[in-house]
Amino acid sequence: MTAPGRPRGADAPPAGRRLGNQARSWIMVGMALALVLMYLSIWMTYAGTHTYERYRQLAPGETTTVDGVRYKLIKLTRTEVIVDGDETKPSQAGAVYVIAELEILTRKKDPVCSVELVGSSKRTWEAQTSFFDRELPQYCGDFDHPVTPGKPWRFEQVFLVPAKLADQLYGIAAPDRSSPAPVPVLTPVG
């Protein structure tokens, strides 16, 4: 005999018991949290390899190739005075000039040569935007100094660096923005 007002079999759980609404809600929250954590770990990995440059110093005299242009650092010179045509120009107070003499080899008629000076703590400097009247050009070819494809061609870049950091320079980097690999840093021979 059953208790009055209760249907027969109400005390026994159904054969395929389903989760309650609260349990389903917690599972959905857990799945959403797992997706967020996966997204954040992927984003942190990507950001860590793409938002700041990583550098790898090459052996002296070694070359690197970026976008079909092979770079070689011939000489890296520090000076407080730079020759500009018939004049000499002193550097700003507390700074020195760093002159990088580079050689490129390319199959392109009009290559783009973009380098930066790398120092300690991933500090970088771009070349001076003002050009000096010097023996070597400070850019990649023009009508007066054309780049001949297949032949080595020399140019120089002039950087202005704080004097207190001039002893902490690693070399010249030619960044390849299309690659997540560490940027090779060229060092001169000797």
C-alpha positions as CSV (number, residue, x, y, z in Angstrom):
1,M,0.0,0.0,0.0
2,T,1.3,3.5,-0.8
3,A,1.0,6.7,1.1
4,P,-2.0,8.7,0.2
5,G,-1.4,11.5,-2.3
6,R,1.8,10.2,-3.7
7,P,1.9,8.5,-7.1
8,R,3.2,4.9,-7.2
9,G,7.1,4.7,-7.8
10,A,7.8,8.3,-6.8
11,D,10.3,7.2,-4.2
12,A,12.5,5.4,-6.7
13,P,14.9,7.5,-8.9
14,P,14.3,7.2,-12.6
15,A,16.6,4.9,-14.6
16,G,18.4,7.6,-16.6
17,R,18.8,10.3,-14.0
18,R,19.4,13.8,-15.4
19,L,21.5,16.6,-13.9
20,G,19.7,19.3,-12.2
21,N,19.7,22.9,-13.4
22,Q,22.3,24.0,-10.8
23,A,24.7,21.2,-11.8
24,R,24.4,22.1,-15.5
25,S,25.1,25.7,-14.7
26,W,28.3,24.8,-12.9
27,I,29.5,22.7,-15.8
28,M,28.8,25.5,-18.2
29,V,30.8,27.9,-16.0
30,G,33.6,25.4,-15.8
31,M,33.7,25.1,-19.6
32,A,33.6,28.8,-20.1
33,L,36.5,29.2,-17.6
34,A,38.5,26.5,-19.3
35,L,38.0,28.3,-22.7
36,V,39.1,31.6,-21.2
37,L,42.2,30.1,-19.7
38,M,43.1,28.4,-23.0
39,Y,42.7,31.7,-24.9
40,L,44.8,33.6,-22.3
41,S,47.6,31.1,-22.5
42,I,47.7,31.2,-26.3
43,W,47.6,35.0,-26.2
44,M,50.4,35.3,-23.6
45,T,52.6,33.0,-25.7
46,Y,51.9,35.0,-28.8
47,A,52.4,38.3,-27.1
48,G,55.6,37.1,-25.5
49,T,57.2,36.3,-28.8
50,H,55.8,39.2,-30.8
51,T,55.5,42.3,-28.7
52,Y,59.2,42.8,-27.9
53,E,62.2,41.8,-29.8
54,R,64.4,38.9,-28.8
55,Y,68.0,39.0,-29.9
56,R,70.6,36.4,-30.7
57,Q,74.2,37.6,-31.0
58,L,76.1,36.0,-34.0
59,A,79.8,35.2,-34.1
60,P,82.1,38.0,-35.3
61,G,81.9,38.4,-39.1
62,E,78.8,36.1,-39.5
63,T,76.1,37.4,-41.9
64,T,72.3,37.4,-41.8
65,T,69.7,37.6,-44.6
66,V,66.5,39.6,-44.4
67,D,64.1,39.9,-47.3
68,G,66.7,38.8,-49.8
69,V,69.4,41.2,-48.5
70,R,72.5,39.7,-46.9
71,Y,74.0,41.9,-44.2
72,K,77.5,41.8,-42.9
73,L,78.9,44.2,-40.3
74,I,82.4,45.3,-41.3
75,K,83.3,47.8,-38.6
76,L,81.6,49.5,-35.5
77,T,83.4,52.7,-34.5
78,R,82.7,55.0,-31.5
79,T,83.7,58.7,-31.8
80,E,82.8,62.0,-30.2
81,V,83.4,63.9,-33.5
82,I,82.1,63.0,-36.9
83,V,83.5,64.2,-40.2
84,D,80.9,65.9,-42.3
85,G,82.4,66.9,-45.7
86,D,85.1,69.5,-44.9
87,E,83.8,70.1,-41.3
88,T,83.8,68.1,-38.1
89,K,80.8,68.0,-35.9
90,P,81.0,67.1,-32.2
91,S,78.4,65.0,-30.6
92,Q,75.9,66.3,-28.2
93,A,76.9,66.6,-24.5
94,G,76.9,63.2,-22.9
95,A,76.6,61.3,-26.2
96,V,78.8,59.7,-28.7
97,Y,78.5,58.8,-32.4
98,V,78.5,55.1,-33.3
99,I,79.3,54.5,-37.0
100,A,78.4,51.1,-38.4
101,E,80.0,50.2,-41.7
102,L,77.9,47.5,-43.4
103,E,78.1,45.4,-46.5
104,I,75.1,44.0,-48.3
105,L,74.7,41.6,-51.1
106,T,71.3,41.3,-52.9
107,R,69.7,40.3,-56.1
108,K,67.3,43.3,-55.9
109,K,67.9,46.5,-57.8
110,D,66.4,48.7,-55.1
111,P,66.7,46.9,-51.7
112,V,65.4,48.3,-48.4
113,C,68.2,48.4,-45.8
114,S,66.9,48.8,-42.3
115,V,69.2,48.2,-39.3
116,E,69.3,49.2,-35.7
117,L,72.0,49.4,-33.0
118,V,71.4,47.0,-30.1
119,G,72.7,47.5,-26.6
120,S,72.2,45.9,-23.2
121,S,68.7,45.4,-21.8
122,K,67.3,45.2,-25.3
123,R,67.9,48.9,-25.9
124,T,67.9,49.9,-29.5
125,W,68.7,53.0,-31.5
126,E,67.7,53.9,-35.0
127,A,70.1,55.6,-37.4
128,Q,70.3,59.4,-37.5
129,T,67.8,60.9,-39.8
130,S,70.2,63.7,-40.8
131,F,72.8,62.6,-43.3
132,F,76.4,63.6,-43.2
133,D,78.7,64.2,-46.2
134,R,80.9,61.2,-45.9
135,E,82.9,58.8,-48.1
136,L,80.2,56.0,-47.8
137,P,76.5,56.6,-48.4
138,Q,74.2,56.3,-45.4
139,Y,71.3,54.6,-47.2
140,C,70.7,51.8,-49.6
141,G,71.5,53.2,-53.0
142,D,70.4,56.2,-55.2
143,F,71.4,57.6,-58.5
144,D,74.8,58.7,-57.2
145,H,75.5,55.4,-55.4
146,P,73.5,52.6,-57.1
147,V,73.4,49.1,-55.6
148,T,74.5,46.6,-58.2
149,P,72.6,43.3,-57.8
150,G,74.9,40.3,-57.1
151,K,77.9,42.5,-56.0
152,P,78.9,43.5,-52.5
153,W,77.9,47.1,-51.7
154,R,79.0,49.1,-48.7
155,F,77.2,51.8,-46.7
156,E,77.2,53.2,-43.2
157,Q,74.7,54.1,-40.5
158,V,75.4,56.7,-37.9
159,F,73.8,56.4,-34.4
160,L,73.8,58.8,-31.5
161,V,74.1,56.9,-28.2
162,P,74.4,58.1,-24.6
163,A,78.1,58.0,-23.6
164,K,77.3,56.0,-20.5
165,L,75.8,53.2,-22.6
166,A,78.5,53.2,-25.3
167,D,80.4,50.3,-23.6
168,Q,77.3,48.1,-23.5
169,L,76.6,47.8,-27.3
170,Y,76.1,44.3,-28.7
171,G,76.0,45.0,-32.5
172,I,73.8,45.7,-35.4
173,A,70.4,44.0,-36.0
174,A,68.5,43.8,-39.2
175,P,65.0,43.0,-37.9
176,D,62.7,40.7,-39.9
177,R,59.2,41.7,-38.8
178,S,57.7,38.7,-40.7
179,S,59.5,36.2,-38.4
180,P,58.9,35.4,-34.7
181,A,62.5,34.1,-34.5
182,P,65.0,36.0,-32.4
183,V,66.6,38.8,-34.4
184,P,70.3,38.1,-35.3
185,V,72.8,40.7,-34.0
186,L,75.8,41.2,-36.2
187,T,79.2,41.8,-34.6
188,P,82.3,43.0,-36.5
189,V,85.4,40.9,-37.1
190,G,88.1,41.6,-34.6
